[in-house]
């Protein structure tokens, strides 16, 4: 692969990752309501989920999802239902104090799994890779599937890096908010609103 192609893809990937979207909001929500480690754990989960979508694009499974309205709808509504369930949990805990600075390893593993689920159950991610990767593949170089895989890994690495930066930034914002009890008590409500927004966004997505 030409270096110019790789750099162009990296630049496009960074711009697309920085654009507001479900993954960004999910990471920010976890970091602000919990801590930066929670956001980073979620980021690793989201990027692990990206491996599934990258593999689906390379193997052509994403094309099947794109062509099947039934499969697309099943995955889409499952993802929306999961996000709305998380929103319901947040609304139920609206007045609970935050003790997440004392998170243990098991809690972070749970967040990691939550990130994986959230990403896998968003069919738009598979379609995103199906649309993006082929634009930077040069068939004359051969090994088209390998080229797509390499590009997918590049996207994953930069996404993990940026998501981690988001987590650190949002974690610092949280430190300021926690010092204001009146606001801190409403963080669960804010998280619930964010999850609801993401869930509705996924539910209304089209092929």
C-alpha positions as CSV (number, residue, x, y, z in Angstrom):
1,X,0.0,0.0,0.0
2,X,1.2,3.5,-0.8
3,X,2.2,5.7,2.1
4,X,0.0,8.5,0.6
5,X,-3.0,6.3,0.7
6,X,-2.4,5.3,4.3
7,X,-1.9,8.9,5.4
8,X,-5.0,10.0,3.6
9,X,-7.0,7.2,5.2
10,X,-5.6,8.1,8.6
11,X,-6.5,11.8,8.1
12,X,-10.1,10.8,7.1
13,X,-10.4,8.4,10.0
14,X,-9.4,11.1,12.6
15,X,-11.9,13.6,11.2
16,X,-14.7,11.0,11.2
17,X,-13.8,9.9,14.8
18,X,-13.8,13.5,16.0
19,X,-17.3,14.1,14.6
20,X,-20.1,13.8,17.2
21,X,-21.5,10.3,17.2
22,X,-22.9,7.5,19.4
23,X,-19.4,6.2,20.4
24,X,-18.1,9.6,21.4
25,X,-21.2,10.3,23.5
26,X,-21.0,6.9,25.1
27,X,-17.4,7.4,26.1
28,X,-18.0,10.9,27.4
29,X,-21.0,9.8,29.4
30,X,-19.1,7.0,31.1
31,X,-16.1,9.3,31.9
32,X,-18.1,12.2,33.3
33,X,-20.5,10.1,35.3
34,X,-17.8,7.7,36.6
35,X,-14.2,8.5,35.9
36,X,-11.6,8.5,33.2
37,X,-10.7,4.9,33.8
38,X,-14.3,4.0,33.2
39,X,-14.2,5.9,29.9
40,X,-11.0,4.2,28.9
41,X,-12.4,0.7,29.8
42,X,-15.5,1.6,27.7
43,X,-13.2,2.8,24.8
44,X,-11.4,-0.6,24.8
45,X,-14.8,-2.3,24.6
46,X,-15.9,-0.2,21.8
47,X,-12.7,-0.8,19.8
48,X,-13.0,-4.5,20.5
49,X,-16.4,-4.3,18.9
50,X,-14.8,-2.6,16.0
51,X,-12.9,-5.7,15.3
52,X,-16.1,-7.5,14.7
53,X,-17.3,-4.9,12.2
54,X,-13.9,-4.8,10.5
55,X,-13.9,-8.6,10.1
56,X,-17.5,-8.4,8.8
57,X,-16.5,-5.9,6.2
58,X,-13.4,-7.9,5.1
59,X,-15.4,-11.2,4.9
60,X,-18.3,-9.6,3.1
61,X,-20.8,-10.1,6.0
62,X,-21.5,-6.4,6.1
63,X,-22.7,-6.6,2.5
64,X,-25.2,-9.2,3.6
65,X,-26.5,-7.0,6.4
66,X,-26.8,-4.1,4.0
67,X,-28.8,-6.2,1.5
68,X,-31.1,-7.7,4.2
69,X,-33.7,-5.3,5.6
70,X,-34.7,-8.0,8.2
71,X,-31.2,-8.6,9.6
72,X,-30.5,-4.8,9.6
73,X,-33.7,-4.1,11.5
74,X,-33.1,-6.9,14.1
75,X,-29.6,-5.7,14.9
76,X,-30.7,-2.1,14.9
77,X,-33.6,-2.5,17.3
78,X,-31.7,-4.8,19.6
79,X,-29.1,-2.1,19.9
80,X,-31.7,0.6,20.5
81,X,-33.4,-1.6,23.1
82,X,-30.1,-2.1,24.9
83,X,-29.3,1.6,25.0
84,X,-32.8,2.4,26.3
85,X,-32.3,-0.2,29.0
86,X,-29.1,1.5,30.1
87,X,-31.0,4.8,30.1
88,X,-33.7,3.3,32.3
89,X,-31.1,2.1,34.8
90,X,-29.6,5.6,34.9
91,X,-33.0,7.3,35.5
92,X,-33.7,4.8,38.3
93,X,-30.4,5.8,40.0
94,X,-31.0,9.5,39.5
95,X,-30.5,10.4,43.1
96,X,-27.8,8.0,44.0
97,X,-24.4,9.3,45.1
98,X,-21.4,8.5,43.0
99,X,-18.8,6.2,44.6
100,X,-17.2,5.2,41.4
101,X,-13.7,6.4,42.3
102,X,-13.6,3.1,44.2
103,X,-14.3,1.0,41.2
104,X,-12.8,-2.4,41.2
105,X,-11.4,-4.5,38.3
106,X,-14.7,-6.3,37.9
107,X,-16.6,-3.1,37.4
108,X,-14.2,-2.0,34.7
109,X,-14.6,-5.4,33.0
110,X,-18.4,-4.9,33.0
111,X,-17.9,-1.5,31.3
112,X,-15.6,-3.1,28.7
113,X,-18.3,-5.7,27.9
114,X,-20.9,-2.9,27.8
115,X,-18.7,-1.1,25.2
116,X,-18.4,-4.3,23.1
117,X,-22.2,-4.8,23.1
118,X,-23.0,-1.2,22.3
119,X,-20.8,-1.3,19.2
120,X,-21.7,-4.7,17.9
121,X,-25.4,-3.9,18.1
122,X,-25.0,-0.8,15.9
123,X,-25.4,-2.0,12.3
124,X,-24.4,1.4,11.0
125,X,-20.8,0.8,12.0
126,X,-20.6,-2.3,9.7
127,X,-22.1,-0.2,6.9
128,X,-19.7,2.6,7.7
129,X,-16.7,0.3,7.2
130,X,-18.3,-1.3,4.1
131,X,-18.5,2.2,2.6
132,X,-15.2,3.6,3.8
133,X,-12.6,0.9,3.4
134,X,-13.0,0.1,-0.3
135,X,-12.4,3.7,-1.2
136,X,-8.8,3.4,0.0
137,X,-8.1,0.0,-1.5
138,X,-6.2,-0.4,-4.7
139,X,-7.1,-3.7,-6.4
140,X,-4.0,-3.6,-8.6
141,X,-1.9,-4.1,-5.5
142,X,-3.6,-7.4,-4.8
143,X,-4.6,-8.9,-1.5
144,X,-7.7,-6.7,-1.3
145,X,-9.0,-8.3,1.9
146,X,-5.6,-7.8,3.6
147,X,-5.6,-4.1,2.6
148,X,-9.0,-3.7,4.1
149,X,-7.9,-5.4,7.3
150,X,-4.8,-3.2,7.6
151,X,-6.9,-0.1,7.1
152,X,-9.4,-1.3,9.6
153,X,-6.7,-1.8,12.2
154,X,-5.4,1.7,11.5
155,X,-8.8,3.1,12.1
156,X,-9.1,1.1,15.4
157,X,-5.8,2.3,16.7
158,X,-6.5,6.0,16.1
159,X,-10.0,5.6,17.5
160,X,-8.7,4.0,20.7
161,X,-6.2,6.8,21.1
162,X,-8.8,9.6,20.6
163,X,-11.4,7.9,22.7
164,X,-8.8,7.7,25.5
165,X,-8.1,11.4,25.1
166,X,-11.9,12.0,25.4
167,X,-11.9,10.0,28.5
168,X,-9.1,11.9,30.2
169,X,-10.7,15.3,29.2
170,X,-14.2,14.2,30.4
171,X,-12.6,12.8,33.6
172,X,-11.2,16.2,34.4
173,X,-14.6,17.8,33.8
174,X,-16.0,15.3,36.2
175,X,-13.6,16.4,39.0
176,X,-15.0,20.0,38.6
177,X,-18.7,18.7,38.6
178,X,-18.2,16.5,41.6
179,X,-17.2,19.5,43.6
180,X,-20.7,20.8,43.1
181,X,-23.1,18.4,44.8
182,X,-26.2,19.9,43.2
183,X,-24.9,19.1,39.8
184,X,-23.3,15.8,40.7
185,X,-26.6,14.3,41.9
186,X,-28.0,14.9,38.4
187,X,-25.2,13.1,36.6
188,X,-27.3,9.9,36.3
189,X,-30.1,11.9,34.7
190,X,-27.6,13.4,32.2
191,X,-26.3,9.9,31.4
192,X,-29.9,8.6,31.0
193,X,-30.7,11.4,28.5
194,X,-27.5,10.6,26.5
195,X,-28.3,6.9,26.4
196,X,-31.9,7.7,25.3
197,X,-30.6,10.0,22.5
198,X,-28.2,7.3,21.3
199,X,-30.8,4.6,21.4
200,X,-33.3,6.7,19.5
201,X,-30.6,7.7,16.9
202,X,-29.8,4.0,16.3
203,X,-33.5,3.0,16.1
204,X,-34.2,5.7,13.5
205,X,-31.1,4.8,11.4
206,X,-31.7,3.7,7.9
207,X,-29.8,1.3,5.6
